[in-house]
Amino acid sequence: MSDTPQPQVWPTLRANDARGLIKFLVDAFGFEETVVYGDGDVVDHAQLSWPEGGGIMLGSVRPEQVSATSPGAFGAYVVTGEPDALCARARAAGAEITAEPHDTDYGSRDFAARDPEGNRWSFGTYRGEPRKG
């Protein structure tokens, strides 16, 4: 049994075309659609899981709701063991690659992309520092 707790921090974002964004994130980046609630074009709540752990939550923008996250204002760093292959997948699916795969001075292999809503996604091998004891 691992001492690492299950993810309890879920980045959230809003989208003008939430169903389109879900499809893009699944096709281009490899997120897994865990659950989507809503009718028609409206997504009340969706959870997309990341195959290597964790995930995101998202929903449609609603004019009557105040949201701290406007479409296109989101940014995230996502850990992946295969950044070069993921970049190729994202490019083939139409993602705008904003930083080509590169090695960082802290030992990570990273790339960055923008989704159709304008959100910024960074992917890389850096898994963070170990938890303090």
Buried (B, 14 or more C-beta within 10 A) or exposed (E): EEEEEEEEEEBEBBBBBBBBBBBBBBBBBBBEEEEBEBEEEEBEBBBBBBEEEBBBBBBBBEEEEEEEBEBBBBEBBBBBEBBEEBBBBBBEBEBEBEEEBEEEEEEBBBBBBBBBBBBBBBBBBBEEEEEEE
